[in-house]
Amino acid sequence: MAKSLLKKAKKAVKSVKQKVETSSEWKRREDEEDARLFSVSKAPKVSIREHIEKLSGERRDCAAIWTLIKNGEQYRTDEKIKELIKAKGYETLLGEIS
């Protein structure tokens, strides 16, 4: 009887090991697929100024920011533009450019 229980226990351990190996293999495959699907595209990065200028004709928040930065010398850097957008409270636009 002890041999029978030992055999059953070994068989159960082997079965669990196979399931764990299979699940870890599936997990690894899923991770690889996710990495492939969500990889950063090689599209050229558009500057913040260009993005705002492009959308200024369609969206009011971009139009307001564009009127402030198009001729302003103090808004030549991306950091300054981000500060201005944050100060105006345009969180959607800030999320797009960040």
C-alpha positions as CSV (number, residue, x, y, z in Angstrom):
1,M,0.0,0.0,0.0
2,A,2.8,2.4,0.8
3,K,4.4,1.7,-2.7
4,S,1.0,2.5,-4.3
5,L,0.7,5.8,-2.4
6,L,4.3,6.7,-3.2
7,K,3.7,6.0,-6.9
8,K,0.6,8.2,-6.8
9,A,2.4,11.0,-5.1
10,K,5.3,10.9,-7.6
11,K,2.8,10.9,-10.5
12,A,1.0,13.9,-9.0
13,V,4.2,15.8,-8.5
14,K,5.2,15.0,-12.1
15,S,1.8,16.2,-13.4
16,V,2.1,19.4,-11.4
17,K,5.6,20.0,-12.7
18,Q,4.4,19.6,-16.3
19,K,1.5,22.0,-15.7
20,V,3.9,24.6,-14.2
21,E,6.3,24.2,-17.1
22,T,3.5,24.4,-19.6
23,S,2.0,27.5,-17.9
24,S,5.4,29.2,-17.6
25,E,6.0,28.4,-21.3
26,W,2.6,29.9,-22.2
27,K,3.4,32.9,-20.0
28,R,6.7,33.4,-21.7
29,R,5.0,33.2,-25.1
30,E,2.3,35.7,-24.1
31,D,5.0,38.1,-22.8
32,E,6.9,37.8,-26.2
33,E,3.7,38.4,-28.1
34,D,2.8,41.4,-25.9
35,A,6.3,42.8,-26.4
36,R,6.1,42.4,-30.1
37,L,2.6,43.9,-30.3
38,F,3.3,46.9,-28.0
39,S,6.9,47.7,-29.2
40,V,7.7,51.3,-29.8
41,S,7.2,52.1,-33.4
42,K,10.0,53.6,-35.4
43,A,7.9,56.5,-36.5
44,P,9.7,59.8,-36.4
45,K,9.0,61.8,-33.3
46,V,7.1,65.0,-33.8
47,S,8.1,68.0,-31.7
48,I,5.6,69.4,-29.2
49,R,5.4,72.7,-31.2
50,E,4.6,70.8,-34.4
51,H,2.0,68.7,-32.6
52,I,0.2,71.7,-31.2
53,E,0.4,73.7,-34.4
54,K,-1.1,70.8,-36.4
55,L,-4.0,70.4,-34.0
56,S,-4.6,74.2,-33.4
57,G,-7.1,74.3,-36.2
58,E,-9.2,71.5,-34.7
59,R,-9.0,71.9,-31.0
60,R,-9.5,74.8,-28.8
61,D,-6.9,73.9,-26.2
62,C,-4.2,73.6,-28.9
63,A,-5.3,76.8,-30.5
64,A,-5.0,78.7,-27.2
65,I,-1.5,77.3,-26.5
66,W,-0.4,77.9,-30.1
67,T,-1.4,81.6,-30.0
68,L,0.8,81.9,-26.9
69,I,3.9,80.1,-28.1
70,K,4.0,80.8,-31.8
71,N,5.9,84.1,-31.4
72,G,7.0,83.9,-27.8
73,E,10.7,83.6,-27.2
74,Q,10.2,82.3,-23.7
75,Y,8.5,79.2,-25.0
76,R,11.3,77.8,-27.2
77,T,12.0,74.7,-25.1
78,D,9.7,71.7,-24.6
79,E,9.9,72.0,-20.8
80,K,8.6,75.6,-20.9
81,I,5.8,74.6,-23.2
82,K,4.9,71.7,-20.9
83,E,4.9,74.1,-17.9
84,L,2.5,76.5,-19.8
85,I,0.1,73.6,-20.7
86,K,0.1,72.5,-17.1
87,A,-0.5,76.0,-15.8
88,K,-3.5,76.4,-18.2
89,G,-4.9,73.1,-17.0
90,Y,-5.0,71.2,-20.3
91,E,-4.4,67.8,-18.9
92,T,-5.5,66.0,-22.0
93,L,-3.0,67.8,-24.2
94,L,-0.3,67.3,-21.5
95,G,-1.0,63.6,-21.6
96,E,-0.6,63.5,-25.4
97,I,2.7,65.1,-25.5
98,S,4.3,63.4,-22.5
